[in-house]
């Protein structure tokens, strides 16, 4: 699963931006955005980070097309037809 990190100097704006981004991603129909975190304070300086997880929706598998091989009965045969070889008789040596 992919993750997006949003950072802003204003924690409330970071949260609102993440909510807007989640709505936009969900509207696309190609991804699902989940697990938005609460704003996490930055380690250095003011502001906050917000994380979202994004899952790419794989397209539904297409129906498998069956391959069909047809033999024509009206086409001339391309070579002599050989019958099966006679069954071999092997002498058992002791």
N, C-alpha and C positions, 0 to 999 in steps of 0.2 A: 504494500500500500504506500502511496506517495503522501508526502506531508508538505504543507505550505506554512511558512512562518511570516506573519505580518508584524512589522514594527512601526511604532509611532511614538512621538514624544508625549502625546496625550493618550492615556490608557483608555478613556471613554471613546475617543475617535478610533482607536485600534479595534475595539470591540464592535463598534458600528460598521466599520469597513469590513471586518470579517463576516458579520451577519449579511451585509449586502453582497459580498463575494459568494457566500454560501447560496443565497437565493439565485444569483446569476448562474452559478455552476449547476445547480439543480434544474434550472429552466432549460439548460442546454440538452438534457437528455442523454448526454454522452458520458457523464460522470455522476457519482454520488459523493457529496461532501458530508462528512460526519465528524463527530467527536471534536467540536470546537471547544478549545480550552478557555478557561477564564483568563483575563489578562494577567500575564506574569511580569512582575517588575523587572526592568532591565538591571543588569548587574552593575553597570557603570552609567551614571547619569540618570536623568528623568526618563519617564516613558515606560512603555510596556510592549510585550510580545504576545501575540495570539497565534495558536497553532490550530490547523485543521487537517484532517485526514481526507484524502481524495482517492476514490476507487474508480478506475476506468471500467466502464461497462463494455464487455466484449460483445461484438455483434452475434446474434443468434446464428448458429451454424446453419448453413444452407442445406436444403435437402440433397442427399447424395444422388447424383445422376447415375443411373445404371447404364453400364456399357453393354450393348447387345451386338453380337456377331451373327450375321446371317450367311448361310451358304445358299448359293443359287442352284436350283435343280435344272435350270435350262442352259447353263453354261457348259461348254465342252470340258471334259476332264483333261488335265494337263499332262498326264503321263500314264504308263501302264499301271493297272491296279494289280498289286501283288497279294496273293492270298497268304494266309498264315503259314509259317513253316511247319512241317510235320514234327510231331513230338519225338524228341531224340531218345534213343535207347542206349543207355550206357551200361556196359558190363561191369559188374561189381568184381573187382579184383581183391583176392584175399591172400 
